[in-house]
Amino acid sequence: MNVKKTWFSAGQILLTLIVVVVAALVLWRIVNYYMFSPWTRDGRVRADVIQVAPDVGGLITRVDVVDNQQVKQGQVLFVIDQARYSLALRLAQAALEQRKATLAQAKREYARNIGLGNLVAAETLEESRTRVDQGEAAAADAQVQVDTARLNLQRTTIVSPVDGYLNDRAPRAGEYVTAGRAVVAVVDMHSFRVDGYFEETRLHGIQIGQPVEITVMGETRPLRGHVQSIVAAIEDRDRQAAPNLLPNVNPAFSWVRLAQRIPVRVALDEVPADFRMIAGRTATVAVRTEANNDHQAAHANNASGAVASQPAMNASAPAASQAAGASQ
């Protein structure tokens, strides 16, 4: 009976130890994942937004798009009233023709003076030559005015700079737009990416090119991508610029310090065809460290193989040179 009780007690102790070890391992994995693993719930889908501003001002006479429409690069968005710019082009062309006629007259006079030879004073010949030079300069200036007027007329047709999507409000016919002021925004459909804001305590496992798994809120299937870049600087909120250019550091210091958020840009590799890509959506970004370790190990094996083959190549070089000398 005592032996059975002893074995039973030993089994209980062993089982308790196994449970404690397993619980400790599970607890360590949970703590390591939630505290140190390179993942974050603070991710955003981003894209480049191009603000389209006309180069000339005027009333909008025609709009060829609607709100939230998908557009192609070079597609006409809207047209500004062209009447004033057509008149400006005609006026510049008339001025060019006038200056060309003046230049032609100056050239004829200069040619006639040269043909008269010594009958024309040198001063008169020089003045006629100067009028030709001035006429050529005036004609060139008039040509620039014509080109500028034609360019302004072309700029009355506003086209999409990229392939993408319009914002939620397209311009309306009859609105007056001014030069340099944005009228419509186009989201570049080829620039979608994900920015993950990682805590600075989790950056040790993140490398450029590392595979990433992105789970967008409301979607069941994850997206695949890779780390494209990591920012080189963030704003220091405890330091401000002083008027005398000296550092102005906040003297207050809290013992509980929150980890800074570091933006990490993730390029998308695989996107499902039915996925609705919208800039600003929330995402969970998880960096796959295991795949990165395998990639580094394979790279190290390839590098060691290349180093091992290099001495053999160097050893064969003297033999080749001796054979060449013998053949000579």
C-alpha positions, 0 to 999 in steps of 0.5 A: 500500500505504501509503495502504491501511494508513493507511486501515486504521489510521484505521478501527481507531482510529475503531472503537475510539473508537466502541466506547469511547464506546458502552461509556462510555455503557452504563457511565454508564447502568448506574451512573446506574440503580443509584446514582441512579435512584429505585428500591429492592428494599427494599419491603413490602406493608402494610395496616392491622391492627385489633386487636379487643378486647371492651368487656366481659369474660366467657366466649366462648359462641359463635364464628361465624368460623374462622381466616383467614376473610374478613369483612364490616364488622358481621359477628358474630365471637363472642359473650360470655356474656350472662346476667350482663349480662341480669340487670344490665339487669333490675336497672337497669330495676327500680331505674328503676321504683322511682324513677319510683314515688317521683317520682310520689308526690312530685308528687302530694304537691306538687300537693295542697299547692298545691291547699290554698293558704294552709293549707300552710306555705311551708316544707312547700311548699318541701320537697315541691318539693325532693322532686320535684326530687330524684325527677326527678334520681334517675329520670334517674340510674336511666335512665342505669344502664339505658342503660349496662346495655343498652349492655353487653349489646349489647357482648357481641356482637363484630362486625368493624369493617372489611371484611377478613381474620382473623388465623391464629387466631380465638377459641375457645368457652370462652375467658375474655376481659377488657375492653380486651384484644385477642382477634383481629386483622382486616386491612383489605382496603381499606388495602393499600399498598406502602412503599418504603424509598429511600436518601436519595441517590435522593429527588431524582426522587420527587414526589407523584403520580408513577407507580410500578411495583411488582414483588412477589417471586414474581409475574410481572406488576407492579402499578401505583401512584402516590406518595402521601406521603413521611415528614417525619422519621426517627429520628436514631440518633446523638442520644439524650435525656439526663436533663438535657434536653441533646442527647447526640450520639454522638462516634464518626463513621465515614468510611463512611456508609451512606445513610439509608432514607426510607419512601415510601408508594405507593397501588395503582392497578391490582391483577390479580384473581388477585393474592394480596395479603398484608401483609408481602410483599417488593417492588421499587419503581421510580418512573417519572421519564419519565412524571412529566417528561411530566406536568410538561411538559403542565402547563407548556404548559397554564399558559402557554396560560392566561397567554396567554389572560388578556391577551386577556380583559383587553383585551376587558373595556374594550370591553365596559364601553364598550359598556355605557356606550353602551347606557345 
